[in-house]
Amino acid sequence: GVLAATATATIAIGAIDDAPTMRLPAAFRVTEDVPGRLAWPAGAFADVDSTTLSLVLEATAGTIEAHAAAGVTVEGDGSRRTLRGSPAALSAFAALGRVGYVTEADGTAPRTLFATLSDGTTAVRREVPIVVVPVADRPLLAAAGSLVPAVDGAIGYADLLRATGARDADGEAVRFILEGSQGGLLERWDGARWTAVRGAIPVWWTGYPGPGTTVIGPRTILRWRSDGSGTKATLTLRGWDGARASAVACRVDLAAG
């Protein structure tokens, strides 16, 4: 006859750690200088065999904002934040917009967010670009400055640039609005004669200087005449880039040469 035998064997399967997974958008989008929220997809973080995950977020520029809430702890500073919680808690935290971001002042250069997700044994790392939507920046002026007019009283546009420290983060040319003067008379050459000009506070909510406002640009020819009163000679100037005015008006002292 035929002989048969049956045996039973036990196969031991050793468990291995499954790496956590995360879903990220193709890019994050924020507005320059405006605190915003990084938009994550729902269910961004998962792990089949871990109940607690850590998420490290690092940015090459700007500031990451996050505060502990809803089962998630937060450590670190604006350049590097560490979040800890369950996969579900981290996913909800991110989907609810609790991870914020703001650029550095006037920052529009390309930057990257690095995200590292770990279950304590295995980690995955991803990087996502942060796209910054630029906004029009106001010109920047010092609060005070000084200059020495030429012997004939001439004041050049370049003199005013140096005296006020005027600059524009967007690279726009800065012109000046004369808001006031004292201690003498400021005159402008109109191509045929010298005409006295006086300061006026412009109506800025229109985005443009109002009627009667003196705008000083690269081709403006000015001269200063002291009134001999002994009053300190000053000009009060505000920067303008054609769309926005500086937040600060600069007082420029006119020193005797």
Backbone torsions as a table, in degrees:
resi	resn	phi	psi	omega
1	GLY	NA	179.9	-179.1
2	VAL	-95.9	130.7	177.7
3	LEU	-96.2	141.7	178.9
4	ALA	-138.1	148.6	177.0
5	ALA	-139.1	142.8	179.0
6	THR	-120.6	134.0	177.3
7	ALA	-131.6	148.9	178.6
8	THR	-112.8	129.3	178.9
9	ALA	-122.4	145.1	177.7
10	THR	-102.9	124.9	178.7
11	ILE	-100.5	118.4	178.8
12	ALA	-88.8	123.0	179.5
13	ILE	-104.8	115.1	178.9
14	GLY	-81.1	128.4	-179.4
15	ALA	-70.6	141.8	173.4
16	ILE	-121.6	156.4	-178.9
17	ASP	-77.2	128.9	175.2
18	ASP	-89.6	132.6	-178.4
19	ALA	-68.1	144.4	174.3
20	PRO	-68.0	161.6	179.0
21	THR	-127.5	151.5	175.1
22	MET	-144.6	146.9	178.2
23	ARG	-109.7	130.9	-178.1
24	LEU	-128.0	152.9	174.3
25	PRO	-71.6	166.3	177.8
26	ALA	-65.5	-30.6	178.4
27	ALA	-163.1	152.5	169.9
28	PHE	-95.9	149.3	-177.3
29	ARG	-128.2	126.5	179.7
30	VAL	-135.9	168.0	178.0
31	THR	-107.0	135.8	-179.2
32	GLU	-51.0	130.6	174.4
33	ASP	67.9	1.4	-177.8
34	VAL	-108.8	119.1	177.1
35	PRO	-57.9	127.5	-178.1
36	GLY	-134.6	177.3	179.3
37	ARG	-112.3	137.2	177.6
38	LEU	-81.4	124.2	-174.5
39	ALA	-87.7	108.7	177.8
40	TRP	-101.0	149.3	176.2
41	PRO	-71.4	159.0	177.6
42	ALA	-65.8	147.2	179.1
43	GLY	61.2	41.0	-172.8
44	ALA	-67.6	-26.9	-173.6
45	PHE	-125.3	138.3	-179.1
46	ALA	-152.2	155.4	174.1
47	ASP	-160.4	123.6	-174.0
48	VAL	-74.0	-18.0	-175.9
49	ASP	-132.7	20.0	177.9
50	SER	-133.5	139.5	179.7
51	THR	-97.3	-13.8	-179.9
52	THR	-134.4	133.6	178.6
53	LEU	-126.8	156.3	171.1
54	SER	-119.2	138.5	-179.9
55	LEU	-122.5	118.6	178.3
56	VAL	-104.3	125.1	179.8
57	LEU	-115.1	129.0	179.1
58	GLU	-133.3	139.4	179.1
59	ALA	-121.1	143.3	-179.4
60	THR	-76.3	-14.2	176.5
61	ALA	-161.4	161.6	179.9
62	GLY	81.7	-171.1	-174.1
63	THR	-128.3	130.2	175.2
64	ILE	-92.8	130.7	179.5
65	GLU	-115.5	134.8	175.2
66	ALA	-162.8	142.5	179.9
67	HIS	-132.4	140.7	-176.5
68	ALA	-55.2	136.8	178.9
69	ALA	-173.5	153.3	169.4
70	ALA	50.6	51.3	175.3
71	GLY	78.9	12.5	-179.6
72	VAL	-122.1	128.4	174.0
73	THR	-98.0	153.7	-176.9
74	VAL	-133.2	132.9	175.9
75	GLU	-132.5	166.3	174.8
76	GLY	101.4	-172.2	-179.8
77	ASP	-120.1	-169.3	-173.4
78	GLY	-64.8	-21.9	179.8
79	SER	-91.2	-19.7	-178.3
80	ARG	-150.1	115.0	179.8
81	ARG	-116.0	138.3	174.9
82	THR	-116.2	120.9	179.1
83	LEU	-109.2	138.4	178.5
84	ARG	-132.3	138.7	178.3
85	GLY	172.0	-178.7	177.0
86	SER	-70.7	160.1	177.2
87	PRO	-54.3	-41.8	-179.3
88	ALA	-66.5	-42.3	-178.7
89	ALA	-65.7	-43.7	177.8
90	LEU	-62.7	-41.2	-179.9
91	SER	-62.6	-44.5	179.9
92	ALA	-66.2	-41.3	179.7
93	PHE	-57.0	-47.7	-178.8
94	ALA	-70.7	-42.1	-177.4
95	ALA	-66.0	-27.5	179.5
96	LEU	-83.5	5.7	176.1
97	GLY	75.9	28.9	-178.0
98	ARG	-87.4	2.6	171.3
99	VAL	-105.1	113.3	-177.7
100	GLY	-107.0	168.4	-179.0
101	TYR	-155.6	141.9	173.1
102	VAL	-140.1	140.4	179.0
103	THR	-70.8	162.5	167.6
104	GLU	-67.7	163.7	-176.7
105	ALA	-54.0	123.4	177.6
106	ASP	62.2	20.5	-177.4
107	GLY	-82.0	122.2	177.7
108	THR	-130.2	-1.2	-177.3
109	ALA	-65.5	154.2	177.7
110	PRO	-57.6	141.8	177.3
111	ARG	-146.2	166.2	-173.2
112	THR	-132.8	143.0	170.8
113	LEU	-104.4	126.3	175.1
114	PHE	-102.5	128.6	-180.0
115	ALA	-120.7	123.7	178.0
116	THR	-119.7	120.0	-178.6
117	LEU	-111.7	127.7	-174.9
118	SER	-135.1	145.6	173.3
119	ASP	-104.3	11.7	-178.9
120	GLY	98.8	-18.8	179.1
121	THR	-120.8	-46.5	-177.8
122	THR	-121.6	140.7	-179.5
123	ALA	-129.8	149.5	173.3
124	VAL	-124.5	144.8	-176.6
125	ARG	-128.8	133.3	178.7
126	ARG	-132.2	158.6	174.1
127	GLU	-131.0	141.6	-176.9
128	VAL	-133.5	130.8	177.0
129	PRO	-69.3	146.1	172.3
130	ILE	-106.5	115.6	-179.0
131	VAL	-90.8	124.4	-178.5
132	VAL	-103.5	122.7	175.9
133	VAL	-86.2	115.2	-176.3
134	PRO	-72.6	152.7	173.5
135	VAL	-123.7	161.0	178.5
136	ALA	-70.9	125.4	-179.6
137	ASP	-94.7	145.0	175.2
138	ARG	-71.2	147.3	171.3
139	PRO	-61.6	154.1	-179.9
140	LEU	-114.3	131.8	177.4
141	LEU	-130.1	151.7	170.6
142	ALA	-71.0	159.4	179.8
143	ALA	-75.1	-24.7	-178.7
144	ALA	-151.4	154.4	178.0
145	GLY	-161.5	-178.1	179.1
146	SER	-151.3	156.5	174.6
147	LEU	-153.5	161.3	177.6
148	VAL	-113.6	110.9	177.8
149	PRO	-61.1	158.3	177.1
150	ALA	-64.5	169.9	-177.8
151	VAL	-55.8	-38.3	179.7
152	ASP	-85.4	7.2	178.8
153	GLY	88.4	-0.4	-176.4
154	ALA	-64.0	138.2	175.4
155	ILE	-126.3	120.7	-179.2
156	GLY	-95.1	159.9	176.4
157	TYR	-58.4	-41.3	178.9
158	ALA	-62.6	-33.2	176.9
159	ASP	-63.2	-41.1	-179.2
160	LEU	-69.2	-36.9	176.1
161	LEU	-59.7	-45.3	-179.4
162	ARG	-67.5	-43.0	-175.9
163	ALA	-66.0	-35.9	-176.6
164	THR	-94.2	-13.6	-174.8
165	GLY	64.9	28.0	-174.0
166	ALA	-64.1	136.3	174.0
167	ARG	-154.2	162.1	179.4
168	ASP	-134.5	123.2	-175.6
169	ALA	-62.6	-24.8	-179.4
170	ASP	-87.6	-1.4	-179.8
171	GLY	81.8	9.4	178.8
172	GLU	-74.6	150.8	175.9
173	ALA	-70.3	133.3	-179.4
174	VAL	-95.1	124.6	169.4
175	ARG	-104.8	172.8	-176.8
176	PHE	-122.6	144.2	172.9
177	ILE	-108.2	125.1	177.7
178	LEU	-81.2	114.1	179.8
179	GLU	-98.6	-17.7	179.8
180	GLY	-179.6	161.5	175.6
181	SER	-153.7	157.4	176.3
182	GLN	-152.8	159.0	176.9
183	GLY	82.7	9.2	-179.9
184	GLY	169.6	-163.6	-176.2
185	LEU	-126.5	128.6	175.4
186	LEU	-98.7	129.6	-178.9
187	GLU	-122.7	151.4	178.9
188	ARG	-122.9	137.5	177.9
189	TRP	-83.8	122.6	-177.3
190	ASP	-100.3	10.7	-179.4
191	GLY	103.2	-17.1	180.0
192	ALA	-134.1	-29.8	-176.4
193	ARG	-155.4	165.1	174.1
194	TRP	-87.0	132.7	-179.7
195	THR	-124.1	131.8	179.1
196	ALA	-68.0	137.5	176.3
197	VAL	-123.6	145.0	-178.3
198	ARG	-128.2	155.0	-179.2
199	GLY	-72.9	152.3	176.2
200	ALA	-149.6	139.5	177.3
201	ILE	-79.5	113.7	-176.7
202	PRO	-74.1	160.0	176.3
203	VAL	-90.7	97.5	-168.5
204	TRP	-80.9	-16.3	-175.5
205	TRP	-68.1	-13.5	174.9
206	THR	-78.8	-15.3	-176.7
207	GLY	89.2	-6.6	-178.7
208	TYR	-137.5	150.0	176.9
209	PRO	-60.6	147.0	-178.6
210	GLY	-83.9	178.3	179.2
211	PRO	-59.0	143.5	178.1
212	GLY	82.8	-1.3	-179.7
213	THR	-82.6	137.3	178.7
214	THR	-89.0	117.2	177.5
215	VAL	-104.9	126.2	-177.0
216	ILE	-110.0	120.5	-179.4
217	GLY	-125.4	-173.0	-176.5
218	PRO	-58.2	-28.5	-176.7
219	ARG	-98.0	2.5	-179.6
220	THR	-75.9	130.3	178.4
221	ILE	-107.1	121.5	-176.0
222	LEU	-124.3	156.6	168.8
223	ARG	-145.5	153.5	-177.4
224	TRP	-116.5	134.9	177.4
225	ARG	-124.8	119.1	179.1
226	SER	-68.1	145.5	178.8
227	ASP	-93.1	-0.3	176.6
228	GLY	71.6	9.9	-176.7
229	SER	-80.1	-14.7	-175.5
230	GLY	86.5	-6.5	176.7
231	THR	-68.1	137.8	-179.2
232	LYS	-59.8	127.7	-177.3
233	ALA	-81.7	123.0	179.8
234	THR	-142.8	154.4	168.8
235	LEU	-120.4	140.7	174.3
236	THR	-112.2	117.8	-172.4
237	LEU	-124.9	145.2	173.9
238	ARG	-123.1	139.2	179.5
239	GLY	-78.7	151.2	179.9
240	TRP	-148.1	132.6	-178.9
241	ASP	-107.4	13.6	-178.6
242	GLY	98.5	-12.4	179.1
243	ALA	-136.9	-36.5	-176.9
244	ARG	-134.0	147.4	178.5
245	ALA	-98.6	155.5	176.1
246	SER	-65.8	148.4	178.0
247	ALA	-70.6	-25.0	-176.4
248	VAL	-111.8	136.6	170.0
249	ALA	-96.5	133.3	-176.0
250	CYS	-97.7	129.4	173.2
251	ARG	-92.8	119.8	-177.7
252	VAL	-107.1	118.8	175.8
253	ASP	-82.6	132.5	179.2
254	LEU	-99.5	108.6	-178.0
255	ALA	-90.3	149.7	178.2
256	ALA	-71.2	139.8	179.8
257	GLY	-77.7	NA	NA
